Amino acid sequence: MASETAFRYLAIDASGRQRQGVVAAASDAEAFMLLRADGLSPLSIRPAASRQAKTGELRNREAADLLSNLAELLTAGADIRTALSILGSRAERSAVQSVCQALARDIGGGEALDVAFGRSFGRNRALVAALVAAGEASGDLPGSLRRTAQMIDARLKLVEQLVSILAYPGFVLLSGVAALLVILLVIIPTLAPLVADFGGDPPLALGLMIKASDGLRAYGVWLLAALGLGLFSLVTAIRLRWLTAPFERLLLGGPIKKTFSAVIYGGFSVALGTMLSAGAPMNEALRLATRAVGLGLARSRLETVGVKVRQGESLSTALSQVPGFPSAIVRLATVGEASSTLGQMLVRGGTLEEDGALRRIRTVGQVAGPALIVALGMFLGLLMAGLLSGISQMGQVNLN
């Protein structure tokens, strides 16, 4: 006999009132029959534990692939439960399997598509639910799923490009620091006995390096403790959001404001344009696109856009009043409003701004890498020159 599972249900009784509760059954079909036998008309049935199912572990790449593959299967004519079953059986990670199973179970239990997708993909991907709702309303659910996958994939590529651009300068800097530590902790200590035997004061450069080496070895533990305490304090300040406001003001108002405004507001425009192209209402699209902005200061600035649009202002006018918002996106939004292609124009403008920001970051990365190599090479060369010169001077003195 199959083991029974607790199913949470929402149903309508004979008097027309909604009732909810839990029923034990071997399957959702059996739970449906039990509720019908009690005179109830089930609206939704799902396992009681499905609300607590943790689907937040789904990676962004997996989410994009799942939505893209689901769109392809729906376009080919498969119904959504069959498509989810196929994708779940092919998935390698349990997180993807759990999401497919939860979606199929919730949809089969009568749950609305946007609610089911919103629960399974988590709050961090609220745009998924909005695009699913827009696609269902417009009759193009596969197209909406495909656009959602493309949007997640674009964000992934943006992050990957940023990491690849900044990785080389970071590696060069770490390599230079490691080389300096080797000189001070390995090479200099081997020369200290020779300097002691010399009897007199060593040359200035060599003497400074010896003192630095001695200090580093004597107080290295305390320096590490201070560094660890500093990092802990920094992490604590970040977690408590003590540094959030000044850091965000620096990003959006400092010397790099043009680049970061392009990245932040460009991503907002792409998300908003994607939802509008899928048929989402303006107010809902604005609310979700604004909520998806990661920077609190930018998000608070964009929240005024929704208020002004509800008061009757055009979107382009409202966006033009946001401090630091790229003027190119505003101009394209104006064109889109005039030609009824607002969604496409916002996506295009946001993409252009993101690409421009990436080009600037790539240029800085390409210059920073060689510049760091030259600077560190000169610094380490001076250290080695001072070291060899000091040894040479001591040898010359001894010969004399």
Buried (B, 14 or more C-beta within 10 A) or exposed (E): EEEEBEBBBBBBEEEEEEBEEEBEBEEBEBBBEBBEEEEBEBBBBBBBEBEEBEBEEBEBEBBBBBBBBBBBBBBEEBEBBEBBBBBBEEBEEEBBBBBBBBBBBBBBBBBBBBBBBBBBBBEEBBBBBBBBBBBBBBEBBBBBBBBBBBBBBBBBEBEEBBEEBBEBBBEBBEEBEEBBEEBBEEBBEEBEEBBEEBEEEBBEBBBBBBEBBBEBEEEEEEEEEEEEEEEEEEEEEEEEEEEBEEBBEBBBBEEBBBBBBBBBBBBBBBBBBBBBBBBBBBEBBBBBBBBBBEBEBBBEBBBEBBEBBEEEBBBBBBBBEBEBBBEBBBBBBBBBBEEEBBBBBBBBBBBBBBBBBBEBBBEBBEEBBEEBBEEBEEEBEEBEEBBEBBBEBBEEEEEE
